[in-house]
Every structure is written in structure tokens, then in C-alpha cells.
């Protein structure tokens, strides 16, 4: 496992060290918006992440303090994943990425109503998401 040492003192570089691959933000997206919590659920995402890549990303995100895992009480052979406060603090960034993407590309899987809700009261949308995650 790679150490969590920044390459430079640039804040964008620091964030990219943890989130700069094409899978990490999708795992976080699935936790936040899809309610996924188990390894098998992440594998079912439409982007088709490979098992070895998923395993690596979950370990990296956990090592970075963005998510945590614990043994699932009902089935001790499974882990259940959840966001830490550090991961929850990424929710506004995810919303900004959604708004930016919808602005520059039509036909994405996001409703106009959701976009308007975020634009009108971003703070309330964030509170609602956090409450649902709790």
C-alpha cells in the first residue's frame, strides 16, 4: 500500500493523490447517491469496475481516511463500508461536479429537478444527503 505522502504542497495535487483516478470518486458516488455499502454492490455499478481495482480503491480510500469498513454483523464474512467525516466533506464537491457536467453535456442521468434543487439550496441538499447517510 502506497504511503499517503503528498507529492507537493499544492492543494489540488494533494486531492488528486487520493481522488485522481477514474474509480475513487465513483466509489464515493455510489456510497453517497446509490446507498451502496457492500463490495458486491460496488461491483454492480454500470461502469464495470474490475474486482482487483475495486479492492485496491476501497483499501486506498480507507487508508486515506475517506471511508471506513467494519465487519457486517449479520454476515461476518462481509464488510460494510461507510464514509468518514472526511468523505462526507466531499459531498459539496460531488454536487459541483454534477452541476458542471450537466452544464456542458446533455443527456446525463440527473434530473432537471435535482439540478434546480441544488442550484436553489445547495446547503439543504447537502443536509438531506448527510441525514440519509446517518
N, C-alpha and C positions, 0 to 999 in steps of 0.2 A: 504494500500500500504506500502510495506516494505521500510524503510529508506535506502538511499544509503550510508551506513557507511561500510567501508571495515572491514573484519574480522581480517586482519593482515596488516602489511606493505609490504608484498610480492607482487611484481607486477603481478605475474601470478595469485595469489589468487584474487587480485583486478579485473583483467579482467574476471576471472571466475564468480565473483559475478554478472556480467552483462550478460555474454555470455555463461555461463557454462551449460545451459540446452540444450536439443536437439532441441529446436524450435527457439531460438533467432537468431542464425546465418542463419537459413533457411528463416526467415522473411527478414533479411538483404540481403541475396542472391537474393530473389525474387524482392526486390527493385532494386538491382544493375544489375542483369543479365536478369531478366524477364520483367522489366519495370512495375511491379505491383505497384499500388498506392492506391487501394481501398480495404476495408475489404473483400468484396465478391471475389475479385481476389486472395487474400491470401488464402481464403478457398478452392480455386480450385487447390492448389498445390498438386502434386502427392503423397506427404507424408501423406495427410489426417489429417490435424490439426483440432482438435475439436474447436467449436466456443468459449467455455469458455477459453480454453488455448490460442487461438489466441487473444482474447480480453485482457487477462492478459499480454501476451507478448508485445502487442502493447503499453499498458499502462506503463509497466516496461521500455521498450526501450525509450519511450518518457520521462519518469521520469529521466532516466539516461542521457538524452540529446543526444541520438544517432539518434533519429528520431523526427520529428515534425508532427503535423497534423493541418489542418485548414479546415474550412467548405468549401465544394465544391461549387463554385459559381453557377454552372448550376443546382445543385440539393442540396438545403440547408440541407436536411436530411442526407447527406453523408459527411464523412471526406475524405480528400485526404492526404496521408502520403508521406513524403519525408525525405531523410537523411539530418542531420545537418552536419557541418564540422567534428564533432566528428565521425559520422557514415561514412562519406566519407573517413576518415582516416583509416577505417578498410579494404578498398579495397585491399591494398597490402597483408594483412593477408589472405583474402579470396583467392587471387591468389596463395599464398604459400600453402594453404590447398588443393587447386585444384591440384597443381603440386605434392604434397606429395601423395595424394590419387591416382592419375594416375600412379605414380611410383610404388605403391605397390598393385594396384588392376586393372586388365584389364577389359575392357567392360563397363567402366563408360560412362556416357553421356557427354563426352567432346571430341572435335575433336582433332586429332593429329596436325592439322594446328594451332589451337588455342594454344595448349601447346607449339609448336615451337615458335609461336609469343611471348608468354610470356617469354620463356627462352631467346629469342634473344634480345628483347627490352621491358622489363617489364615496364619501365617508360612511353614509348609511349602507351602501352596498358592501363595503368592507366589514362593517359591524355585523351585517347579516351573515356573511360568509364565515366570519370567525365564530359566531354563535352556533352555526351549523356544524362547525368542526369540533366544537367542545363536547 
